[in-house]
Structure formats: C-alpha cells, structure tokens
Amino acid sequence: MKAAPFEYVRPSSAAEAIALLAADEDARVIAGGQTLVPMMAMRLARPARLVDISRLTELSNIRIDGENIAIGAAVRQAVVERDALAAEKTPLLARALPWVGHAATRCRGTVGGSIANADPAAEIPLVLATLGGSVLARGSRGARTIAAGDFFLAPMTTALEDDEILVEARFPAWRHARVGAAFLEISARRGDFAFVAAAAQVALDASGACVACAIGVGGATHVPTRLAASDAFPGAAIEESAARKTLALEIADIDIMTDGHASPAYRRRASIELATRALLAARDDALSKEPRA
C-alpha cells in the first residue's frame, strides 16, 4: 500500500515545529521515519501533515549535562553507536544499539524517534527505562522533564502532548570505576522485533561487591520496564542462584503481553532467563575492569 496524501513541512527551528503542531491536531513529527513511514504505508497512521525535524542542529547534539548524557532527538542511532563519549558514559546504550534494526536503518533512525514512538519491542526505550533516564519535552506552554517511568504509558503511547516535541533524551552517566553492561533479546531473525529483551548494567567495588545495579525487560511487556529487583543486589556479590530467584519472583507478577508471535507463558519464562543472563553478563563485564587503586 501507499501512504494517504499528506503535507510535508521542514521547519527551521524547534519553536517553528512546535507552532506547526499546535496549529494542526493531525500533524506528526518525523525525523528518521523508520517507524512512522511503514505505519503510513500500511495506513495504520494517516497524518495530514509531517513536520520534519531531522535537520534541526539544535536537536543534533550529544553532550554531558550534569549527571547525564543528553542526546538530541534528531541524533542518528548510527552516530551514537560510534560516539566515544556515549560509549564511555552509557555502556548499556552502546551494548543495545547493535540490536536496533539493521545498519542501514540505524543510519536513518533517530534516538528521539525510537523513544517517541514507544514500540514495546524497541531497544533504546528499554535502555532509557532501565537506567531511570528522562526526556526533555517542549511545547507551546514551555519545557518539562518527564521521567522514563512516567513517559511510556502503553504500546505506541507516551505522555507527550499533541503540541510537544521530544527535544532530548537524558541517560544517567555512571561514574563508578568498574561498570559492566549486557543486552540480550530473542527475535525470529536478527534485526526483527524482539519477543523478549533484557538489559542490565552493574557497578562493582574493588572486592567485587555490587554498588549499583539496573535491570530491565522489554518486548514481553506493554512498556519498557525497570525491575524493582535492581535495588536488591547492591551491597553484596551477585550470585546466579539468588539472582534467578529474585528476578523470577518479580517477573511472575508482571503483566505480560499476548499476541500471535509468542505466548505469555513463553515470554515470562524467557524474561526470567534473559534477565538472569544479562545480569550475570553485566557482572562479568564489570569484573573484567581494573579497580581503581
């Protein structure tokens, strides 16, 4: 199929983009278009106007912002994948990006677009939620910061208002000496949508005890989910049997999606297994780092 007719507009600033959205309730933002364009082709989305923010330089920066790495909404996924600062400060994001689609789509897809579309199987939203990050949104009434836990409301649904654009995503930058990360997922083929995904980032002290931990699951859940079990591991060594038991107890109570791709029972079992493996792999990655003297 082909997309329904639409008007295409390329604003010269974020302020102009916001004004265009405020003036037309049927307008949609487009950046990389890797999610929106296929939806339009299948007539699952029929915006009357596309507001293209892909060339706005004010939305194309990667920078340190206090305790966070701030990534502009229009930054291409492939750019972040190659960025040394992002890899150093957010190792979990670096581990997840190679799982996002394919190399060709990462050259077009943007960080902000992935987050704003809120596909439950998407990898970047899972990293943001797992690390407890946030987004900066700007609309006709001003700017606001929205925590990841409040931003993702349901599949393909976020807390963004109709006249708001996602300006940047903020990923917490851990400052510990020994930080390890791991990202795992199950899909029909590499690059396809994940049935289940798990993300973990761990910081260890010189003795190997956990001092910080973040674990999340996606794909199986309606929104990317940071597990409360993240708070159970700091203060002790991470051991497989205890980790599996702790994660299984929490995941047993999580609302799991059902569709034609995988049963809820399978997704729940796979979530426990992948979360456990990701946590242990992140631990081992951290153990491989030299502790500070």
C-alpha angles and dihedrals in degrees: 000000000000129000120266115255115285141169118246121213129178109198121204095222143019089250090057091048091053091049091052092051092047091052096051124040090194094058121109132194118241127189115150094358095210092133103024099048095055089047089052091048090055091045090241087124124035110179115177091212134025117209107202113209096166096110099045105122091199088066096045105076136108112203146150111260108183107288093355143072105232114207118190117238094242097051110121117241091233090056092055090045089060098037114114095202093053091047092051098046101034108031092167091061090050090053093048101047097073087060092057108105112290135316091263094053092046088058089061104027119089132215092235093048093054092050096043094050090053098204104181090224095052118117102211095056088051091055091048092050094043093053092044093243130160143214132232111226125188128195142154090289095051138266130315137178116231122195114231090242089060098037101064108065105164138332108316090354127109139171092256113125119229092258096044130097127199104246101183144342119233118210117189111247111219114217098196119124098231112044124159131183140189136183125191134173143171121222138152090254133002107276095024123115112288120248087198132003133181131193130190137176122184135184120200133192124229092276093053096254118140116254099170134013138180124183128174141170131207140165091050093057131065090240131016105275132207107209119234085221085079086084095051099071109051112103098037144054115277109243124185100233095049092043093052092048094048094047094045092054093054098040090051088069099043120108106247125203123243125206141133094283102064138356121249090243091055093045091050093051091045092048091056092047097046094044090052093047092046092050093050092045091051089049091051091047090053091047089057091062120091113249117232116258 
